[in-house]
Amino acid sequence: MAHPKRRTSSAVRDKRRTHYKLTPKAVTACQTTGELHLRHKAYVVDGDLYLNGKVAIKDYAPVASAAAPTEDEE
């Protein structure tokens, strides 16, 4: 395997890392419900699943994952 011939100084290392930064999530308010949500993602308001400002599924109930324990198993 290749190994560096010289140790990378902390200044060089830190200059390289200046471009690694967090960016804020793209959050938008829905024109229909006024709810804040991630762009291009479905979201639940009052039991209905919305996508693109329209009701995608009425009376939406998310399915519990198989890994999560149920109340009976505890």
N, CA, C and O atoms as a CHARMM CRD file, in Angstrom:
* protein
*
  296
    1    1 MET  N      0.82900  -1.18800   0.00000 PROA 1      0.00000
    2    1 MET  CA     0.00000   0.00000   0.00000 PROA 1      0.00000
    3    1 MET  C      0.87200   1.25000   0.00000 PROA 1      0.00000
    4    1 MET  O      2.00600   1.23000   0.47900 PROA 1      0.00000
    5    2 ALA  N      0.33700   2.31800  -0.53500 PROA 2      0.00000
    6    2 ALA  CA     1.08300   3.57200  -0.58200 PROA 2      0.00000
    7    2 ALA  C      1.01200   4.27600   0.76700 PROA 2      0.00000
    8    2 ALA  O     -0.02400   4.27100   1.43300 PROA 2      0.00000
    9    3 HSD  N      2.13400   4.88400   1.16000 PROA 3      0.00000
   10    3 HSD  CA     2.20700   5.63700   2.40700 PROA 3      0.00000
   11    3 HSD  C      2.74500   7.02000   2.09200 PROA 3      0.00000
   12    3 HSD  O      3.56200   7.17300   1.18400 PROA 3      0.00000
   13    4 PRO  N      2.29600   8.03700   2.83200 PROA 4      0.00000
   14    4 PRO  CA     2.81500   9.37800   2.58200 PROA 4      0.00000
   15    4 PRO  C      4.29400   9.47900   2.95600 PROA 4      0.00000
   16    4 PRO  O      4.72900   8.92500   3.96600 PROA 4      0.00000
   17    5 LYS  N      5.04800  10.18300   2.13900 PROA 5      0.00000
   18    5 LYS  CA     6.48200  10.33600   2.41000 PROA 5      0.00000
   19    5 LYS  C      6.71600  11.33200   3.53700 PROA 5      0.00000
   20    5 LYS  O      7.64500  11.17700   4.32900 PROA 5      0.00000
   21    6 ARG  N      5.86400  12.36000   3.60400 PROA 6      0.00000
   22    6 ARG  CA     5.96700  13.37600   4.65200 PROA 6      0.00000
   23    6 ARG  C      4.63800  13.46100   5.40000 PROA 6      0.00000
   24    6 ARG  O      3.57000  13.20200   4.84600 PROA 6      0.00000
   25    7 ARG  N      4.73900  13.82700   6.66000 PROA 7      0.00000
   26    7 ARG  CA     3.53800  13.98500   7.47600 PROA 7      0.00000
   27    7 ARG  C      2.75300  15.19800   6.98100 PROA 7      0.00000
   28    7 ARG  O      3.33600  16.24000   6.68000 PROA 7      0.00000
   29    8 THR  N      1.43200  15.05900   6.90000 PROA 8      0.00000
   30    8 THR  CA     0.57800  16.17400   6.50500 PROA 8      0.00000
   31    8 THR  C      0.42400  17.10700   7.69300 PROA 8      0.00000
   32    8 THR  O     -0.01800  16.69200   8.76400 PROA 8      0.00000
   33    9 SER  N      0.79100  18.37200   7.50200 PROA 9      0.00000
   34    9 SER  CA     0.71800  19.32500   8.60500 PROA 9      0.00000
   35    9 SER  C     -0.73800  19.64400   8.92400 PROA 9      0.00000
   36    9 SER  O     -1.63400  19.44300   8.10500 PROA 9      0.00000
   37   10 SER  N     -0.94800  20.14700  10.13600 PROA 10     0.00000
   38   10 SER  CA    -2.31800  20.46400  10.54600 PROA 10     0.00000
   39   10 SER  C     -2.88500  21.59700   9.70700 PROA 10     0.00000
   40   10 SER  O     -4.08800  21.62200   9.44700 PROA 10     0.00000
   41   11 ALA  N     -2.04700  22.53900   9.27500 PROA 11     0.00000
   42   11 ALA  CA    -2.53000  23.64500   8.44500 PROA 11     0.00000
   43   11 ALA  C     -3.00800  23.14000   7.09000 PROA 11     0.00000
   44   11 ALA  O     -4.06800  23.54600   6.61300 PROA 11     0.00000
   45   12 VAL  N     -2.24100  22.26400   6.47700 PROA 12     0.00000
   46   12 VAL  CA    -2.63200  21.71200   5.17800 PROA 12     0.00000
   47   12 VAL  C     -3.88900  20.87100   5.33100 PROA 12     0.00000
   48   12 VAL  O     -4.80300  20.95200   4.51000 PROA 12     0.00000
   49   13 ARG  N     -3.93300  20.06400   6.38400 PROA 13     0.00000
   50   13 ARG  CA    -5.10400  19.22000   6.63200 PROA 13     0.00000
   51   13 ARG  C     -6.35300  20.07500   6.82400 PROA 13     0.00000
   52   13 ARG  O     -7.40200  19.77700   6.25400 PROA 13     0.00000
   53   14 ASP  N     -6.24500  21.14300   7.62800 PROA 14     0.00000
   54   14 ASP  CA    -7.40000  21.98500   7.91100 PROA 14     0.00000
   55   14 ASP  C     -7.83900  22.78200   6.68600 PROA 14     0.00000
   56   14 ASP  O     -9.03400  23.00500   6.49200 PROA 14     0.00000
   57   15 LYS  N     -6.88700  23.21500   5.85500 PROA 15     0.00000
   58   15 LYS  CA    -7.24900  23.91700   4.62400 PROA 15     0.00000
   59   15 LYS  C     -8.03000  23.00500   3.68800 PROA 15     0.00000
   60   15 LYS  O     -8.95900  23.44400   3.01100 PROA 15     0.00000
   61   16 ARG  N     -7.65000  21.74700   3.65600 PROA 16     0.00000
   62   16 ARG  CA    -8.36200  20.78500   2.81500 PROA 16     0.00000
   63   16 ARG  C     -9.78800  20.57400   3.31800 PROA 16     0.00000
   64   16 ARG  O    -10.70600  20.36700   2.52500 PROA 16     0.00000
   65   17 ARG  N     -9.96700  20.62700   4.61800 PROA 17     0.00000
   66   17 ARG  CA   -11.28200  20.35200   5.21100 PROA 17     0.00000
   67   17 ARG  C    -12.22500  21.55100   5.20100 PROA 17     0.00000
   68   17 ARG  O    -13.37500  21.41300   5.61900 PROA 17     0.00000
   69   18 THR  N    -11.78500  22.71700   4.74200 PROA 18     0.00000
   70   18 THR  CA   -12.64500  23.89500   4.78600 PROA 18     0.00000
   71   18 THR  C    -13.87300  23.74800   3.90700 PROA 18     0.00000
   72   18 THR  O    -14.87400  24.42700   4.13600 PROA 18     0.00000
   73   19 HSD  N    -13.82100  22.88300   2.91200 PROA 19     0.00000
   74   19 HSD  CA   -14.95100  22.73300   2.00000 PROA 19     0.00000
   75   19 HSD  C    -15.98700  21.75300   2.51700 PROA 19     0.00000
   76   19 HSD  O    -17.07000  21.65000   1.94100 PROA 19     0.00000
   77   20 TYR  N    -15.68200  21.02400   3.59600 PROA 20     0.00000
   78   20 TYR  CA   -16.64000  20.08900   4.17600 PROA 20     0.00000
   79   20 TYR  C    -17.51200  20.86000   5.14700 PROA 20     0.00000
   80   20 TYR  O    -17.06300  21.20600   6.24000 PROA 20     0.00000
   81   21 LYS  N    -18.73500  21.13100   4.77100 PROA 21     0.00000
   82   21 LYS  CA   -19.61500  21.88800   5.65200 PROA 21     0.00000
   83   21 LYS  C    -21.05000  21.40000   5.49800 PROA 21     0.00000
   84   21 LYS  O    -21.41500  20.79900   4.48700 PROA 21     0.00000
   85   22 LEU  N    -21.83300  21.66300   6.49400 PROA 22     0.00000
   86   22 LEU  CA   -23.24400  21.29500   6.46400 PROA 22     0.00000
   87   22 LEU  C    -24.02300  22.33700   5.68200 PROA 22     0.00000
   88   22 LEU  O    -23.70600  23.52600   5.72200 PROA 22     0.00000
   89   23 THR  N    -25.03200  21.88500   4.97800 PROA 23     0.00000
   90   23 THR  CA   -25.92900  22.79600   4.28200 PROA 23     0.00000
   91   23 THR  C    -27.31400  22.65500   4.89800 PROA 23     0.00000
   92   23 THR  O    -27.70100  21.55000   5.27700 PROA 23     0.00000
   93   24 PRO  N    -28.06600  23.74000   5.00900 PROA 24     0.00000
   94   24 PRO  CA   -29.40100  23.63500   5.59900 PROA 24     0.00000
   95   24 PRO  C    -30.34600  22.84400   4.70000 PROA 24     0.00000
   96   24 PRO  O    -30.22400  22.87000   3.47500 PROA 24     0.00000
   97   25 LYS  N    -31.28200  22.14600   5.32100 PROA 25     0.00000
   98   25 LYS  CA   -32.27600  21.38200   4.57400 PROA 25     0.00000
   99   25 LYS  C    -33.22200  22.34700   3.86700 PROA 25     0.00000
  100   25 LYS  O    -33.51400  23.42900   4.37600 PROA 25     0.00000
  101   26 ALA  N    -33.69700  21.94600   2.69400 PROA 26     0.00000
  102   26 ALA  CA   -34.63500  22.75900   1.92800 PROA 26     0.00000
  103   26 ALA  C    -36.03500  22.53100   2.48200 PROA 26     0.00000
  104   26 ALA  O    -36.67700  21.52800   2.16900 PROA 26     0.00000
  105   27 VAL  N    -36.50900  23.46800   3.30800 PROA 27     0.00000
  106   27 VAL  CA   -37.82000  23.35700   3.94100 PROA 27     0.00000
  107   27 VAL  C    -38.75200  24.37100   3.29100 PROA 27     0.00000
  108   27 VAL  O    -38.37100  25.51800   3.05900 PROA 27     0.00000
  109   28 THR  N    -39.97300  23.94200   2.99900 PROA 28     0.00000
  110   28 THR  CA   -40.95800  24.78000   2.33300 PROA 28     0.00000
  111   28 THR  C    -42.27900  24.71100   3.07900 PROA 28     0.00000
  112   28 THR  O    -42.61200  23.68000   3.66400 PROA 28     0.00000
  113   29 ALA  N    -43.02900  25.79600   3.06200 PROA 29     0.00000
  114   29 ALA  CA   -44.37500  25.80600   3.62800 PROA 29     0.00000
  115   29 ALA  C    -45.36300  25.44400   2.52200 PROA 29     0.00000
  116   29 ALA  O    -45.31300  26.00300   1.42700 PROA 29     0.00000
  117   30 CYS  N    -46.25900  24.50400   2.81800 PROA 30     0.00000
  118   30 CYS  CA   -47.25700  24.07000   1.84300 PROA 30     0.00000
  119   30 CYS  C    -48.28000  25.18400   1.63100 PROA 30     0.00000
  120   30 CYS  O    -48.72500  25.80500   2.59600 PROA 30     0.00000
  121   31 GLN  N    -48.65300  25.43900   0.39400 PROA 31     0.00000
  122   31 GLN  CA   -49.65000  26.46700   0.10400 PROA 31     0.00000
  123   31 GLN  C    -51.04200  26.01800   0.51600 PROA 31     0.00000
  124   31 GLN  O    -51.89700  26.85100   0.81700 PROA 31     0.00000
  125   32 THR  N    -51.28200  24.70000   0.53300 PROA 32     0.00000
  126   32 THR  CA   -52.60000  24.17900   0.87800 PROA 32     0.00000
  127   32 THR  C    -52.81600  24.15100   2.38200 PROA 32     0.00000
  128   32 THR  O    -53.83500  24.63400   2.87400 PROA 32     0.00000
  129   33 THR  N    -51.85000  23.58100   3.12400 PROA 33     0.00000
  130   33 THR  CA   -52.01900  23.37000   4.56400 PROA 33     0.00000
  131   33 THR  C    -51.21500  24.32600   5.42000 PROA 33     0.00000
  132   33 THR  O    -51.52700  24.49400   6.59900 PROA 33     0.00000
  133   34 GLY  N    -50.19100  24.96000   4.86900 PROA 34     0.00000
  134   34 GLY  CA   -49.32400  25.82700   5.65100 PROA 34     0.00000
  135   34 GLY  C    -48.29500  25.07000   6.46800 PROA 34     0.00000
  136   34 GLY  O    -47.55600  25.67500   7.24500 PROA 34     0.00000
  137   35 GLU  N    -48.23500  23.76100   6.30600 PROA 35     0.00000
  138   35 GLU  CA   -47.31500  22.90200   7.05300 PROA 35     0.00000
  139   35 GLU  C    -45.90400  23.00500   6.47100 PROA 35     0.00000
  140   35 GLU  O    -45.73400  23.02500   5.25200 PROA 35     0.00000
  141   36 LEU  N    -44.89100  23.06900   7.34600 PROA 36     0.00000
  142   36 LEU  CA   -43.50800  23.03500   6.88900 PROA 36     0.00000
  143   36 LEU  C    -43.11600  21.59900   6.59300 PROA 36     0.00000
  144   36 LEU  O    -43.41000  20.70000   7.38000 PROA 36     0.00000
  145   37 HSD  N    -42.45000  21.37500   5.46200 PROA 37     0.00000
  146   37 HSD  CA   -42.05000  20.02200   5.08000 PROA 37     0.00000
  147   37 HSD  C    -40.81800  20.08700   4.20100 PROA 37     0.00000
  148   37 HSD  O    -40.48200  21.14400   3.66600 PROA 37     0.00000
  149   38 LEU  N    -40.13800  18.94300   4.05000 PROA 38     0.00000
  150   38 LEU  CA   -38.99800  18.85700   3.15200 PROA 38     0.00000
  151   38 LEU  C    -39.49500  18.86800   1.71400 PROA 38     0.00000
  152   38 LEU  O    -40.51800  18.26300   1.39600 PROA 38     0.00000
  153   39 ARG  N    -38.76500  19.55900   0.85200 PROA 39     0.00000
  154   39 ARG  CA   -39.17000  19.64400  -0.55100 PROA 39     0.00000
  155   39 ARG  C    -39.09900  18.28100  -1.21300 PROA 39     0.00000
  156   39 ARG  O    -38.20700  17.48700  -0.91400 PROA 39     0.00000
  157   40 HSD  N    -40.02700  18.00800  -2.10400 PROA 40     0.00000
  158   40 HSD  CA   -40.08500  16.77900  -2.89900 PROA 40     0.00000
  159   40 HSD  C    -40.30200  15.54400  -2.03500 PROA 40     0.00000
  160   40 HSD  O    -39.94300  14.44100  -2.44800 PROA 40     0.00000
  161   41 LYS  N    -40.87900  15.70000  -0.84900 PROA 41     0.00000
  162   41 LYS  CA   -41.15600  14.57000   0.03700 PROA 41     0.00000
  163   41 LYS  C    -42.61600  14.64000   0.46700 PROA 41     0.00000
  164   41 LYS  O    -43.17700  15.72500   0.62000 PROA 41     0.00000
  165   42 ALA  N    -43.22500  13.47700   0.65900 PROA 42     0.00000
  166   42 ALA  CA   -44.59300  13.41900   1.16200 PROA 42     0.00000
  167   42 ALA  C    -44.57800  13.72300   2.65700 PROA 42     0.00000
  168   42 ALA  O    -43.57100  13.48400   3.32400 PROA 42     0.00000
  169   43 TYR  N    -45.68700  14.24900   3.19500 PROA 43     0.00000
  170   43 TYR  CA   -45.77500  14.59100   4.60600 PROA 43     0.00000
  171   43 TYR  C    -47.20500  14.37900   5.08600 PROA 43     0.00000
  172   43 TYR  O    -48.15000  14.43900   4.29900 PROA 43     0.00000
  173   44 VAL  N    -47.35600  14.12900   6.39500 PROA 44     0.00000
  174   44 VAL  CA   -48.65500  13.81300   6.98400 PROA 44     0.00000
  175   44 VAL  C    -49.18400  15.03400   7.72600 PROA 44     0.00000
  176   44 VAL  O    -48.46600  15.64000   8.52100 PROA 44     0.00000
  177   45 VAL  N    -50.44500  15.39600   7.46700 PROA 45     0.00000
  178   45 VAL  CA   -51.13600  16.46400   8.18100 PROA 45     0.00000
  179   45 VAL  C    -52.52000  15.95700   8.53400 PROA 45     0.00000
  180   45 VAL  O    -53.29600  15.59800   7.64800 PROA 45     0.00000
  181   46 ASP  N    -52.83700  15.92400   9.82300 PROA 46     0.00000
  182   46 ASP  CA   -54.15300  15.49400  10.31400 PROA 46     0.00000
  183   46 ASP  C    -54.55500  14.12900   9.76400 PROA 46     0.00000
  184   46 ASP  O    -55.71800  13.91400   9.42300 PROA 46     0.00000
  185   47 GLY  N    -53.60700  13.21500   9.68000 PROA 47     0.00000
  186   47 GLY  CA   -53.91100  11.85100   9.25800 PROA 47     0.00000
  187   47 GLY  C    -53.96900  11.63600   7.75700 PROA 47     0.00000
  188   47 GLY  O    -54.18200  10.51000   7.30800 PROA 47     0.00000
  189   48 ASP  N    -53.78300  12.68700   6.97100 PROA 48     0.00000
  190   48 ASP  CA   -53.77900  12.55700   5.51200 PROA 48     0.00000
  191   48 ASP  C    -52.35300  12.73400   4.99200 PROA 48     0.00000
  192   48 ASP  O    -51.59800  13.56000   5.50400 PROA 48     0.00000
  193   49 LEU  N    -51.99400  11.96000   3.98200 PROA 49     0.00000
  194   49 LEU  CA   -50.66700  12.04300   3.38100 PROA 49     0.00000
  195   49 LEU  C    -50.73100  12.98700   2.18700 PROA 49     0.00000
  196   49 LEU  O    -51.50100  12.76400   1.25300 PROA 49     0.00000
  197   50 TYR  N    -49.91800  14.04400   2.22100 PROA 50     0.00000
  198   50 TYR  CA   -49.89700  15.04400   1.15800 PROA 50     0.00000
  199   50 TYR  C    -48.63900  14.89600   0.31900 PROA 50     0.00000
  200   50 TYR  O    -47.56900  14.57600   0.83700 PROA 50     0.00000
  201   51 LEU  N    -48.77200  15.12900  -0.97700 PROA 51     0.00000
  202   51 LEU  CA   -47.64500  15.16700  -1.89700 PROA 51     0.00000
  203   51 LEU  C    -47.96300  16.19400  -2.96800 PROA 51     0.00000
  204   51 LEU  O    -49.01100  16.11400  -3.60900 PROA 51     0.00000
  205   52 ASN  N    -47.08600  17.14500  -3.17100 PROA 52     0.00000
  206   52 ASN  CA   -47.26600  18.23400  -4.13900 PROA 52     0.00000
  207   52 ASN  C    -48.52800  19.04500  -3.86200 PROA 52     0.00000
  208   52 ASN  O    -49.19200  19.48600  -4.80000 PROA 52     0.00000
  209   53 GLY  N    -48.86900  19.24700  -2.58900 PROA 53     0.00000
  210   53 GLY  CA   -50.01300  20.06600  -2.21500 PROA 53     0.00000
  211   53 GLY  C    -51.35500  19.38900  -2.36700 PROA 53     0.00000
  212   53 GLY  O    -52.38700  20.02700  -2.16200 PROA 53     0.00000
  213   54 LYS  N    -51.37400  18.10700  -2.72200 PROA 54     0.00000
  214   54 LYS  CA   -52.62800  17.37300  -2.89600 PROA 54     0.00000
  215   54 LYS  C    -52.64100  16.17500  -1.96000 PROA 54     0.00000
  216   54 LYS  O    -51.58800  15.65500  -1.59300 PROA 54     0.00000
  217   55 VAL  N    -53.83700  15.73700  -1.57400 PROA 55     0.00000
  218   55 VAL  CA   -53.96100  14.56400  -0.71200 PROA 55     0.00000
  219   55 VAL  C    -53.63000  13.32900  -1.53700 PROA 55     0.00000
  220   55 VAL  O    -54.32700  13.01500  -2.50200 PROA 55     0.00000
  221   56 ALA  N    -52.57000  12.63300  -1.15800 PROA 56     0.00000
  222   56 ALA  CA   -52.17100  11.41800  -1.86400 PROA 56     0.00000
  223   56 ALA  C    -52.92600  10.22100  -1.30200 PROA 56     0.00000
  224   56 ALA  O    -53.43600   9.39600  -2.06000 PROA 56     0.00000
  225   57 ILE  N    -53.00100  10.12100   0.03600 PROA 57     0.00000
  226   57 ILE  CA   -53.70700   9.02000   0.69800 PROA 57     0.00000
  227   57 ILE  C    -54.51500   9.60700   1.84600 PROA 57     0.00000
  228   57 ILE  O    -53.96400  10.25100   2.74000 PROA 57     0.00000
  229   58 LYS  N    -55.81800   9.38300   1.81700 PROA 58     0.00000
  230   58 LYS  CA   -56.68600   9.86600   2.88600 PROA 58     0.00000
  231   58 LYS  C    -56.64900   8.87200   4.04100 PROA 58     0.00000
  232   58 LYS  O    -56.57100   7.66500   3.81200 PROA 58     0.00000
  233   59 ASP  N    -56.70500   9.36300   5.27900 PROA 59     0.00000
  234   59 ASP  CA   -56.64100   8.53800   6.49200 PROA 59     0.00000
  235   59 ASP  C    -55.42100   7.62500   6.44900 PROA 59     0.00000
  236   59 ASP  O    -55.53600   6.40800   6.59400 PROA 59     0.00000
  237   60 TYR  N    -54.26200   8.22400   6.24900 PROA 60     0.00000
  238   60 TYR  CA   -53.00500   7.48300   6.13300 PROA 60     0.00000
  239   60 TYR  C    -52.54900   7.01600   7.50900 PROA 60     0.00000
  240   60 TYR  O    -52.47300   7.80800   8.44900 PROA 60     0.00000
  241   61 ALA  N    -52.24500   5.72600   7.62200 PROA 61     0.00000
  242   61 ALA  CA   -51.68400   5.16000   8.84600 PROA 61     0.00000
  243   61 ALA  C    -50.38100   4.47200   8.47400 PROA 61     0.00000
  244   61 ALA  O    -50.40700   3.46700   7.76300 PROA 61     0.00000
  245   62 PRO  N    -49.23300   4.98600   8.93500 PROA 62     0.00000
  246   62 PRO  CA   -47.96200   4.35900   8.56000 PROA 62     0.00000
  247   62 PRO  C    -47.85100   2.94800   9.11900 PROA 62     0.00000
  248   62 PRO  O    -48.34100   2.66100  10.21100 PROA 62     0.00000
  249   63 VAL  N    -47.20400   2.07600   8.36300 PROA 63     0.00000
  250   63 VAL  CA   -47.01300   0.69000   8.76600 PROA 63     0.00000
  251   63 VAL  C    -45.81700   0.62800   9.70500 PROA 63     0.00000
  252   63 VAL  O    -44.76100   1.18900   9.41000 PROA 63     0.00000
  253   64 ALA  N    -45.98200  -0.05800  10.84100 PROA 64     0.00000
  254   64 ALA  CA   -44.88600  -0.19400  11.79600 PROA 64     0.00000
  255   64 ALA  C    -43.80900  -1.08600  11.20400 PROA 64     0.00000
  256   64 ALA  O    -44.10900  -2.06600  10.52300 PROA 64     0.00000
  257   65 SER  N    -42.55900  -0.74400  11.46500 PROA 65     0.00000
  258   65 SER  CA   -41.46100  -1.55300  10.92500 PROA 65     0.00000
  259   65 SER  C    -41.35400  -2.86100  11.69000 PROA 65     0.00000
  260   65 SER  O    -41.77000  -2.94600  12.84600 PROA 65     0.00000
  261   66 ALA  N    -40.80200  -3.87100  11.05300 PROA 66     0.00000
  262   66 ALA  CA   -40.68500  -5.19200  11.66100 PROA 66     0.00000
  263   66 ALA  C    -39.66300  -5.19000  12.78900 PROA 66     0.00000
  264   66 ALA  O    -39.76200  -6.01000  13.70200 PROA 66     0.00000
  265   67 ALA  N    -38.68300  -4.29200  12.75200 PROA 67     0.00000
  266   67 ALA  CA   -37.63600  -4.27300  13.77000 PROA 67     0.00000
  267   67 ALA  C    -38.12100  -3.65600  15.07800 PROA 67     0.00000
  268   67 ALA  O    -37.58700  -3.97200  16.14100 PROA 67     0.00000
  269   68 ALA  N    -39.11500  -2.79000  15.01900 PROA 68     0.00000
  270   68 ALA  CA   -39.59300  -2.12600  16.22500 PROA 68     0.00000
  271   68 ALA  C    -40.46900  -3.07400  17.03700 PROA 68     0.00000
  272   68 ALA  O    -41.36600  -3.71100  16.48600 PROA 68     0.00000
  273   69 PRO  N    -40.21600  -3.17400  18.34500 PROA 69     0.00000
  274   69 PRO  CA   -41.04700  -4.05600  19.16900 PROA 69     0.00000
  275   69 PRO  C    -42.44200  -3.46500  19.36800 PROA 69     0.00000
  276   69 PRO  O    -42.59500  -2.25100  19.50400 PROA 69     0.00000
  277   70 THR  N    -43.43500  -4.31100  19.38500 PROA 70     0.00000
  278   70 THR  CA   -44.80000  -3.86400  19.61700 PROA 70     0.00000
  279   70 THR  C    -45.07100  -3.84300  21.11200 PROA 70     0.00000
  280   70 THR  O    -44.24200  -4.29900  21.90000 PROA 70     0.00000
  281   71 GLU  N    -46.21400  -3.32200  21.50600 PROA 71     0.00000
  282   71 GLU  CA   -46.54700  -3.23500  22.92700 PROA 71     0.00000
  283   71 GLU  C    -46.72000  -4.62000  23.54500 PROA 71     0.00000
  284   71 GLU  O    -46.44400  -4.80300  24.73000 PROA 71     0.00000
  285   72 ASP  N    -47.17500  -5.60300  22.75300 PROA 72     0.00000
  286   72 ASP  CA   -47.39300  -6.94800  23.27700 PROA 72     0.00000
  287   72 ASP  C    -46.07900  -7.66100  23.58400 PROA 72     0.00000
  288   72 ASP  O    -46.02200  -8.48600  24.49600 PROA 72     0.00000
  289   73 GLU  N    -45.01800  -7.35100  22.82900 PROA 73     0.00000
  290   73 GLU  CA   -43.74900  -8.04800  22.98400 PROA 73     0.00000
  291   73 GLU  C    -42.94900  -7.55900  24.18100 PROA 73     0.00000
  292   73 GLU  O    -42.06900  -8.27400  24.66100 PROA 73     0.00000
  293   74 GLU  N    -43.23200  -6.36600  24.67100 PROA 74     0.00000
  294   74 GLU  CA   -42.44600  -5.80300  25.77600 PROA 74     0.00000
  295   74 GLU  C    -42.74500  -6.41900  27.08700 PROA 74     0.00000
  296   74 GLU  O    -42.15500  -6.03800  28.09700 PROA 74     0.00000
